[in-house]
Amino acid sequence: MIWPWRRKTRRTLARIAIEGPIAGGTRKRVLKALHQVERRECPALLLRIDSPGGTVGDSQEIHAALLRLRQKGCRVVASFGNISASGGVYIGVAAEQIVANPGTITGSIGVILRGNNLSKLLERIGISFETVKSGLYKDILSPDRALTEGERELLQGLIDSSYDQFVAAVAGGRNLEEDAVRRFADGRVFSGAQALELGLVDVLGDEEAARCLAASLAGLDPEKTRPLEFGAAPRRFGGLLPGRSALRSLGQLLNLELAWAGQPLWLWRP
C-alpha cells in the first residue's frame, strides 16, 4: 500500500535551511530533516546555506548524510546566501550543484584552533592553578600558561590532518585536483563571482534560480513546484524585538570564543 502523503511527496521539492554557526543543535535539526526527506522519498532537495561554518565533526556528519541522500536518488542543489564559508563550504560541496549570488562571501577553506592565554591577567589578580596530570600534554591549551613548542607542534599536526580532510572533500565534491584546491585553500574568502572562476560553484544566481535548477534536475516543472520546508529552526519571540538581533549576534560571537576554545573549527572568523 502506498500512503497518500508518500505519493504527494514523491513529486515534492524539499527545502532545508542551514543558518548561523554550525554546531550540535544545527546537526541534530538538519540530520532529522534529511531523514524525513529520505523517508518521504522527495526527488530533490534545495539546501539553503547562510553560515560562516562551525565545528568540524558536526559539518562532517551533515556532509556524509547529504551524500547518502544523493545515493538514494535525491537531487541536491545548494544555494549560498549572504555567506557560506568554511564549514558552510564543506557541507555545500556534498551537493550535486551549487548556486551562489555574485556577492556571496564564500571560501575560507581551512582550519582554526584558538585557546585563551590568560596567564598575565590571572597573575595580576593573584590567581594561580595547581595541576596534576597523567601525561605531558594532558593540560594542553590550559588558559594559565602559554603553549610550549612541543604542544604547538602537536596541535599543528592535528590542524594539518583536519585541513587535509577538508581539501579532499572539496576536491572530490567539485571534481578538482587536490593541488588545485590547495592553491586557494589558505583561508582567504571569495565573492560568488570569484568562486565561479575557481570552480567552487556552478551557477551565479539567487535562491529562486537554485529552486528552478533543483526542480529541473528531478524532472519537476519549475513553474508548478514550490519547496516544502523541513527542519525549520524554531522562531523566538525575542528576535522580533528591537536590538535583540544584535544582542543575539554578540552572544554567538562570545560563544565562539568561550565554548569553542580549544576546538579545531571550520569557521570564518573575520
C-alpha contacts under 8 A as a table, 3 or more apart, distances in Angstrom:
res1	aa1	res2	aa2	distance
2	I	6	R	6.67
2	I	7	R	6.90
3	W	6	R	5.34
3	W	7	R	6.64
4	P	7	R	5.24
4	P	8	K	6.38
5	W	8	K	5.07
5	W	9	T	6.15
5	W	40	R	7.94
6	R	9	T	5.16
6	R	10	R	6.09
6	R	40	R	5.65
6	R	41	E	7.19
7	R	10	R	5.43
7	R	11	R	7.33
8	K	11	R	5.79
8	K	12	T	6.73
9	T	12	T	4.58
9	T	13	L	7.79
9	T	40	R	5.96
9	T	41	E	6.60
9	T	42	C	5.43
10	R	40	R	6.88
10	R	41	E	5.37
10	R	42	C	4.81
10	R	43	P	5.95
11	R	42	C	6.56
11	R	43	P	6.53
11	R	220	L	7.14
12	T	42	C	5.60
12	T	43	P	6.72
12	T	44	A	7.35
12	T	225	T	7.05
12	T	226	R	7.58
12	T	227	P	6.84
12	T	228	L	6.91
13	L	42	C	6.29
13	L	43	P	6.62
13	L	44	A	5.13
13	L	45	L	5.80
13	L	46	L	7.14
13	L	214	A	7.69
13	L	215	A	6.65
13	L	225	T	6.80
13	L	226	R	6.55
13	L	227	P	4.74
13	L	228	L	6.14
14	A	37	V	6.80
14	A	42	C	6.43
14	A	44	A	6.18
14	A	45	L	4.63
14	A	46	L	6.03
14	A	227	P	5.17
14	A	228	L	4.83
14	A	229	E	6.04
14	A	230	F	6.81
15	R	45	L	5.59
15	R	46	L	4.64
15	R	47	L	5.84
15	R	48	R	7.31
15	R	227	P	5.64
15	R	228	L	5.76
15	R	229	E	4.82
15	R	230	F	6.00
16	I	30	V	7.32
16	I	33	A	7.23
16	I	45	L	7.46
16	I	46	L	6.49
16	I	47	L	5.11
16	I	48	R	6.17
16	I	229	E	6.13
16	I	230	F	5.45
16	I	231	G	6.34
16	I	232	A	7.18
17	A	47	L	5.96
17	A	48	R	4.60
17	A	49	I	6.00
17	A	50	D	7.86
17	A	231	G	7.73
17	A	232	A	7.05
18	I	22	I	7.88
18	I	26	T	7.30
18	I	30	V	7.57
18	I	47	L	7.58
18	I	48	R	6.11
18	I	49	I	4.86
18	I	50	D	6.18
18	I	51	S	6.78
19	E	22	I	7.84
19	E	49	I	6.10
19	E	50	D	4.79
19	E	51	S	5.18
20	G	50	D	6.47
20	G	51	S	4.67
20	G	52	P	6.76
20	G	53	G	7.75
21	P	51	S	5.74
21	P	52	P	6.02
21	P	53	G	5.52
21	P	54	G	5.26
21	P	252	Q	7.94
22	I	25	G	7.86
22	I	26	T	5.71
22	I	27	R	7.16
22	I	51	S	7.23
22	I	52	P	7.93
22	I	53	G	5.53
22	I	54	G	4.37
22	I	55	T	6.16
22	I	58	D	6.95
22	I	59	S	6.86
22	I	87	G	7.43
22	I	88	G	7.98
23	A	26	T	5.46
23	A	27	R	6.25
23	A	54	G	6.01
23	A	55	T	5.64
23	A	58	D	5.93
23	A	59	S	7.85
24	G	27	R	5.06
24	G	28	K	6.25
24	G	58	D	6.24
25	G	28	K	5.31
25	G	29	R	6.28
26	T	29	R	5.24
26	T	30	V	6.02
27	R	30	V	5.28
27	R	31	L	5.91
27	R	58	D	5.62
27	R	59	S	7.47
27	R	61	E	7.38
27	R	62	I	6.43
28	K	31	L	5.35
28	K	32	K	6.14
29	R	32	K	5.33
29	R	33	A	6.26
29	R	231	G	5.87
29	R	233	A	7.64
30	V	33	A	4.98
30	V	34	L	6.07
30	V	62	I	7.13
30	V	231	G	6.21
31	L	34	L	5.05
31	L	35	H	6.20
31	L	62	I	6.47
31	L	65	A	7.00
32	K	35	H	5.15
32	K	36	Q	6.41
32	K	231	G	7.08
33	A	36	Q	5.06
33	A	37	V	6.29
33	A	230	F	5.35
33	A	231	G	4.75
34	L	37	V	5.00
34	L	38	E	6.21
34	L	65	A	7.30
34	L	66	L	7.51
34	L	69	L	7.53
34	L	230	F	7.93
35	H	38	E	5.11
35	H	39	R	6.04
36	Q	39	R	5.02
36	Q	40	R	6.07
36	Q	230	F	7.60
37	V	40	R	5.33
37	V	41	E	6.13
37	V	42	C	5.67
37	V	45	L	7.95
37	V	230	F	7.54
38	E	41	E	5.00
38	E	42	C	6.55
38	E	69	L	6.47
38	E	72	K	7.67
38	E	74	C	7.91
41	E	74	C	7.74
42	C	45	L	7.34
42	C	74	C	6.73
43	P	73	G	7.04
43	P	74	C	4.82
43	P	75	R	6.27
43	P	218	A	5.82
44	A	74	C	5.01
44	A	75	R	4.43
44	A	76	V	5.76
44	A	77	V	7.88
44	A	214	A	6.07
44	A	215	A	6.70
44	A	217	L	7.75
44	A	218	A	5.85
45	L	74	C	6.88
45	L	75	R	6.13
45	L	76	V	4.78
45	L	77	V	6.32
45	L	214	A	6.81
46	L	76	V	6.15
46	L	77	V	5.20
46	L	78	A	5.99
46	L	79	S	7.11
46	L	210	A	7.11
46	L	211	R	6.24
46	L	214	A	6.43
46	L	227	P	7.66
47	L	76	V	7.08
47	L	77	V	6.06
47	L	78	A	4.58
47	L	79	S	6.00
48	R	78	A	5.89
48	R	79	S	4.79
48	R	80	F	6.21
48	R	81	G	7.06
48	R	207	E	7.57
49	I	78	A	7.04
49	I	79	S	6.09
49	I	80	F	5.09
49	I	81	G	6.00
49	I	83	I	7.66
49	I	84	S	6.05
49	I	88	G	6.64
49	I	92	G	7.55
50	D	80	F	6.19
50	D	81	G	4.92
50	D	82	N	5.93
50	D	83	I	5.12
50	D	84	S	5.33
50	D	88	G	7.50
51	S	83	I	5.68
51	S	84	S	5.02
51	S	85	A	6.53
51	S	87	G	7.94
51	S	88	G	5.63
52	P	83	I	6.25
52	P	84	S	5.70
52	P	85	A	4.79
52	P	86	S	6.35
52	P	87	G	6.93
52	P	88	G	6.17
52	P	267	L	5.72
52	P	268	W	5.26
52	P	269	R	7.81
53	G	59	S	7.83
53	G	84	S	7.24
53	G	85	A	5.77
53	G	86	S	5.07
53	G	87	G	3.79
53	G	88	G	4.74
53	G	89	V	7.67
53	G	265	L	7.95
53	G	266	W	5.65
53	G	267	L	4.37
53	G	268	W	6.41
54	G	58	D	7.85
54	G	59	S	7.17
54	G	86	S	7.70
54	G	87	G	5.69
54	G	88	G	7.93
54	G	265	L	5.67
54	G	266	W	5.27
54	G	267	L	4.83
55	T	58	D	5.69
55	T	59	S	6.31
55	T	87	G	7.39
55	T	263	Q	7.63
55	T	264	P	7.05
55	T	265	L	4.87
55	T	266	W	5.96
55	T	267	L	7.37
56	V	59	S	5.29
56	V	60	Q	6.20
56	V	87	G	7.14
56	V	264	P	6.72
56	V	265	L	5.53
56	V	266	W	5.72
57	G	60	Q	5.06
57	G	61	E	6.24
58	D	61	E	5.23
58	D	62	I	6.44
59	S	62	I	5.37
59	S	63	H	6.17
59	S	87	G	5.85
59	S	88	G	7.74
59	S	90	Y	6.91
59	S	91	I	6.18
60	Q	63	H	4.98
60	Q	64	A	6.11
60	Q	90	Y	7.63
60	Q	91	I	7.35
61	E	64	A	5.15
61	E	65	A	6.19
62	I	65	A	5.10
62	I	66	L	6.25
62	I	91	I	6.55
63	H	66	L	5.25
63	H	67	L	6.46
63	H	90	Y	6.99
63	H	91	I	4.84
63	H	92	G	7.74
63	H	94	A	5.70
64	A	67	L	5.18
64	A	68	R	6.35
64	A	94	A	7.73
65	A	68	R	5.09
65	A	69	L	6.23
66	L	69	L	5.01
66	L	70	R	6.28
66	L	76	V	7.93
66	L	94	A	6.11
66	L	95	A	7.19
67	L	70	R	5.09
67	L	71	Q	6.30
67	L	94	A	5.94
67	L	95	A	7.66
68	R	71	Q	5.02
68	R	72	K	6.55
69	L	72	K	5.16
69	L	73	G	6.91
69	L	74	C	5.93
70	R	73	G	5.17
70	R	74	C	4.82
70	R	75	R	6.11
70	R	76	V	6.77
71	Q	74	C	7.22
74	C	218	A	7.81
75	R	96	E	6.82
75	R	214	A	6.70
75	R	217	L	6.58
75	R	218	A	6.21
76	V	95	A	5.08
76	V	96	E	5.47
76	V	97	Q	6.97
76	V	214	A	6.73
77	V	95	A	5.42
77	V	96	E	5.80
77	V	97	Q	4.90
77	V	98	I	5.80
77	V	99	V	7.46
77	V	210	A	6.58
77	V	211	R	7.90
77	V	213	L	7.45
77	V	214	A	5.62
78	A	92	G	5.88
78	A	95	A	5.85
78	A	96	E	7.85
78	A	97	Q	6.32
78	A	98	I	4.73
78	A	99	V	6.11
78	A	210	A	7.13
79	S	98	I	6.02
79	S	99	V	4.88
79	S	100	A	5.87
79	S	206	D	7.29
79	S	207	E	5.73
79	S	210	A	5.88
80	F	83	I	6.63
80	F	84	S	5.68
80	F	98	I	7.42
80	F	99	V	6.21
80	F	100	A	4.73
80	F	101	N	6.83
80	F	104	T	6.81
80	F	207	E	7.82
81	G	84	S	6.66
81	G	100	A	6.78
81	G	101	N	6.77
81	G	104	T	6.13
81	G	206	D	7.77
81	G	207	E	7.72
82	N	101	N	7.79
82	N	103	G	7.55
82	N	104	T	4.99
82	N	105	I	6.27
83	I	104	T	5.46
83	I	105	I	4.55
83	I	106	T	5.84
84	S	87	G	7.89
84	S	88	G	4.78
84	S	89	V	5.87
84	S	104	T	7.31
84	S	105	I	6.24
84	S	106	T	4.90
84	S	107	G	7.40
85	A	88	G	4.90
85	A	89	V	5.26
85	A	105	I	6.79
85	A	106	T	4.42
85	A	107	G	5.02
85	A	108	S	5.53
85	A	109	I	7.31
85	A	189	V	7.53
85	A	267	L	7.02
85	A	268	W	6.08
86	S	89	V	5.20
86	S	90	Y	6.42
86	S	106	T	7.48
86	S	107	G	6.01
86	S	108	S	4.87
86	S	109	I	4.94
86	S	110	G	6.61
86	S	266	W	5.03
86	S	267	L	5.10
86	S	268	W	5.86
87	G	90	Y	4.80
87	G	91	I	6.24
87	G	109	I	7.97
87	G	266	W	4.75
87	G	267	L	5.97
88	G	91	I	5.29
88	G	92	G	6.06
89	V	92	G	4.82
89	V	93	V	6.12
89	V	106	T	7.11
89	V	107	G	6.67
89	V	109	I	7.56
90	Y	93	V	5.59
90	Y	94	A	7.27
90	Y	166	F	6.87
90	Y	169	A	6.98
90	Y	170	V	6.71
91	I	94	A	5.72
91	I	95	A	7.79
92	G	95	A	5.65
92	G	98	I	7.02
93	V	96	E	7.62
93	V	98	I	7.51
93	V	169	A	7.34
93	V	170	V	6.04
93	V	173	G	4.93
93	V	174	R	6.47
94	A	173	G	5.84
95	A	98	I	6.64
95	A	173	G	7.57
96	E	173	G	7.95
97	Q	201	V	7.39
97	Q	202	D	6.13
98	I	200	L	7.92
98	I	201	V	4.98
98	I	202	D	5.34
98	I	203	V	6.58
98	I	210	A	7.85
99	V	201	V	6.10
99	V	202	D	6.02
99	V	203	V	4.80
99	V	204	L	5.60
99	V	205	G	5.98
99	V	206	D	7.18
99	V	207	E	7.67
99	V	209	A	7.63
99	V	210	A	5.84
100	A	103	G	7.98
100	A	104	T	6.20
100	A	192	G	5.50
100	A	201	V	6.70
100	A	203	V	6.51
100	A	204	L	5.07
100	A	205	G	5.65
100	A	206	D	6.56
101	N	104	T	5.07
101	N	192	G	5.62
101	N	193	A	7.63
101	N	204	L	5.42
101	N	205	G	4.98
101	N	206	D	5.51
102	P	191	S	6.31
102	P	192	G	4.36
102	P	193	A	4.68
102	P	204	L	5.86
102	P	205	G	7.07
103	G	191	S	5.11
103	G	192	G	5.31
103	G	193	A	6.84
104	T	190	F	7.91
104	T	191	S	5.28
104	T	192	G	4.80
105	I	189	V	6.52
105	I	190	F	5.78
105	I	191	S	4.99
105	I	192	G	6.45
106	T	189	V	5.55
106	T	190	F	5.27
106	T	191	S	6.15
106	T	192	G	6.64
106	T	195	A	7.34
107	G	185	A	7.62
107	G	187	G	7.16
107	G	188	R	6.42
107	G	189	V	4.55
107	G	190	F	5.59
107	G	195	A	7.51
108	S	185	A	7.02
108	S	186	D	7.15
108	S	187	G	4.08
108	S	188	R	4.92
108	S	189	V	4.85
108	S	190	F	7.90
108	S	267	L	7.51
108	S	268	W	5.86
109	I	166	F	7.34
109	I	167	V	7.73
109	I	185	A	4.92
109	I	186	D	6.36
109	I	187	G	5.04
109	I	188	R	7.22
109	I	266	W	7.48
110	G	163	Y	5.70
110	G	166	F	7.13
110	G	185	A	6.39
110	G	186	D	6.22
110	G	187	G	5.19
110	G	266	W	6.29
110	G	267	L	7.95
111	V	159	I	6.24
111	V	162	S	6.92
111	V	163	Y	5.93
111	V	187	G	7.87
111	V	264	P	6.31
111	V	265	L	5.52
111	V	266	W	5.08
111	V	267	L	7.12
112	I	159	I	7.37
112	I	264	P	5.62
112	I	265	L	5.25
112	I	266	W	6.66
112	I	267	L	7.11
113	L	159	I	7.65
113	L	261	A	7.31
113	L	262	G	5.93
113	L	263	Q	5.68
113	L	264	P	4.60
113	L	265	L	6.16
114	R	261	A	5.63
114	R	262	G	5.52
114	R	263	Q	7.22
114	R	264	P	7.83
115	G	141	L	5.76
115	G	142	S	7.80
115	G	143	P	7.09
115	G	261	A	5.18
115	G	262	G	5.08
116	N	141	L	7.46
116	N	142	S	7.77
116	N	143	P	5.23
116	N	261	A	7.12
117	N	120	K	8.00
117	N	141	L	7.84
117	N	142	S	7.44
117	N	143	P	4.61
117	N	144	D	6.06
117	N	145	R	5.95
117	N	146	A	6.01
118	L	121	L	5.33
118	L	122	L	6.01
118	L	143	P	5.32
118	L	144	D	5.47
118	L	145	R	7.11
119	S	122	L	5.13
119	S	123	E	6.01
119	S	143	P	6.64
119	S	144	D	4.35
119	S	145	R	5.24
119	S	146	A	7.55
120	K	123	E	5.07
120	K	124	R	6.17
121	L	124	R	5.13
121	L	125	I	6.48
122	L	125	I	5.34
122	L	126	G	6.00
122	L	127	I	4.98
122	L	128	S	6.63
122	L	144	D	7.10
123	E	126	G	5.02
123	E	127	I	5.88
123	E	128	S	6.90
124	R	127	I	7.79
128	S	144	D	7.34
129	F	144	D	7.06
133	K	136	L	7.45
133	K	138	K	6.13
133	K	139	D	7.24
134	S	138	K	6.69
135	G	138	K	5.34
136	L	139	D	7.72
137	Y	140	I	5.17
137	Y	151	E	6.96
139	D	142	S	5.47
140	I	147	L	7.34
140	I	151	E	6.68
141	L	145	R	7.86
141	L	146	A	7.58
141	L	147	L	6.53
141	L	262	G	6.60
142	S	145	R	6.25
142	S	146	A	7.86
143	P	146	A	7.66
147	L	151	E	5.97
147	L	152	R	6.20
148	T	151	E	5.17
148	T	152	R	6.21
149	E	152	R	5.05
149	E	153	E	6.20
150	G	153	E	5.16
150	G	154	L	6.23
151	E	154	L	5.05
151	E	155	L	6.17
152	R	155	L	5.22
152	R	156	Q	6.08
153	E	156	Q	5.06
153	E	157	G	6.39
154	L	157	G	5.26
154	L	158	L	6.61
155	L	158	L	4.96
155	L	159	I	6.24
156	Q	159	I	4.99
156	Q	160	D	6.03
157	G	160	D	5.05
157	G	161	S	6.23
158	L	161	S	5.28
158	L	162	S	6.42
159	I	162	S	5.18
159	I	163	Y	6.04
159	I	264	P	6.83
160	D	163	Y	4.94
160	D	164	D	6.13
161	S	164	D	5.18
161	S	165	Q	6.48
162	S	165	Q	5.17
162	S	166	F	6.37
162	S	264	P	7.93
163	Y	166	F	5.01
163	Y	167	V	6.23
164	D	167	V	5.16
164	D	168	A	6.12
165	Q	168	A	5.17
165	Q	169	A	6.22
166	F	169	A	5.23
166	F	170	V	6.32
167	V	170	V	5.21
167	V	171	A	6.04
167	V	178	E	6.37
167	V	181	V	6.50
167	V	182	R	6.87
167	V	185	A	7.46
168	A	171	A	5.12
168	A	172	G	6.00
168	A	178	E	6.35
169	A	172	G	5.16
169	A	173	G	5.90
170	V	173	G	5.15
170	V	174	R	5.84
170	V	176	L	7.65
170	V	181	V	7.39
171	A	174	R	5.38
171	A	175	N	5.56
171	A	176	L	4.55
171	A	177	E	5.71
171	A	178	E	5.39
171	A	181	V	6.42
172	G	175	N	5.22
172	G	176	L	6.61
173	G	176	L	7.91
174	R	199	G	6.87
174	R	200	L	6.46
176	L	180	A	6.70
176	L	181	V	6.89
176	L	199	G	7.79
177	E	180	A	5.21
177	E	181	V	6.49
178	E	181	V	5.03
178	E	182	R	6.17
179	D	182	R	5.10
179	D	183	R	6.48
180	A	183	R	5.38
180	A	184	F	7.42
181	V	184	F	5.76
181	V	185	A	5.79
182	R	185	A	4.77
182	R	186	D	7.06
183	R	186	D	7.35
184	F	187	G	7.89
184	F	188	R	7.34
185	A	188	R	7.03
187	G	268	W	7.97
190	F	193	A	7.84
190	F	194	Q	5.70
190	F	195	A	6.00
191	S	194	Q	5.17
191	S	195	A	6.17
192	G	195	A	4.94
192	G	196	L	6.25
192	G	201	V	7.54
192	G	204	L	7.05
193	A	196	L	5.22
193	A	197	E	6.75
193	A	204	L	7.04
194	Q	197	E	5.23
194	Q	198	L	6.50
195	A	198	L	5.05
195	A	199	G	6.18
195	A	200	L	5.06
195	A	201	V	5.91
196	L	199	G	5.14
196	L	200	L	5.82
196	L	201	V	4.97
196	L	202	D	6.21
196	L	203	V	7.01
196	L	204	L	7.42
197	E	200	L	7.70
198	L	201	V	7.89
199	G	202	D	6.81
201	V	204	L	7.78
205	G	208	E	7.73
205	G	209	A	5.57
205	G	210	A	7.14
206	D	209	A	5.35
206	D	210	A	6.54
207	E	210	A	4.90
207	E	211	R	6.10
208	E	211	R	4.97
208	E	212	C	6.29
209	A	212	C	5.21
209	A	213	L	6.21
210	A	213	L	5.04
210	A	214	A	6.13
211	R	214	A	5.20
211	R	215	A	6.20
211	R	222	P	7.53
211	R	227	P	7.71
212	C	215	A	5.16
212	C	216	S	6.12
212	C	222	P	5.01
212	C	223	E	7.99
213	L	216	S	5.13
213	L	217	L	6.16
213	L	222	P	7.87
214	A	217	L	5.23
214	A	218	A	6.42
215	A	218	A	5.26
215	A	219	G	6.28
215	A	220	L	4.84
215	A	221	D	6.40
215	A	222	P	5.43
215	A	225	T	6.99
216	S	219	G	5.03
216	S	220	L	5.51
216	S	221	D	6.64
216	S	222	P	6.39
217	L	220	L	7.53
220	L	225	T	6.78
221	D	224	K	5.44
221	D	225	T	5.91
222	P	225	T	5.21
222	P	226	R	7.81
229	E	232	A	6.64
235	R	239	G	7.69
236	R	239	G	5.58
236	R	240	L	7.63
237	F	240	L	5.65
237	F	241	L	7.51
238	G	241	L	5.50
238	G	244	R	6.39
239	G	242	P	7.96
239	G	244	R	5.48
239	G	245	S	5.74
240	L	244	R	7.22
240	L	245	S	7.86
241	L	244	R	5.63
241	L	245	S	7.83
242	P	245	S	7.37
243	G	246	A	5.46
243	G	247	L	6.44
244	R	247	L	5.01
244	R	248	R	6.04
245	S	248	R	5.07
245	S	249	S	6.26
246	A	249	S	5.10
246	A	250	L	6.22
247	L	250	L	5.02
247	L	251	G	6.11
248	R	251	G	4.95
248	R	252	Q	6.24
249	S	252	Q	5.05
249	S	253	L	6.37
250	L	253	L	5.13
250	L	254	L	6.28
251	G	254	L	5.06
251	G	255	N	6.11
252	Q	255	N	4.94
252	Q	256	L	6.27
253	L	256	L	5.10
253	L	257	E	6.51
254	L	257	E	5.21
254	L	258	L	6.18
255	N	258	L	5.26
255	N	259	A	5.16
255	N	260	W	6.84
256	L	259	A	5.92
256	L	260	W	5.17
256	L	261	A	7.10
257	E	260	W	5.99
257	E	261	A	5.67
258	L	261	A	5.29
260	W	263	Q	5.58
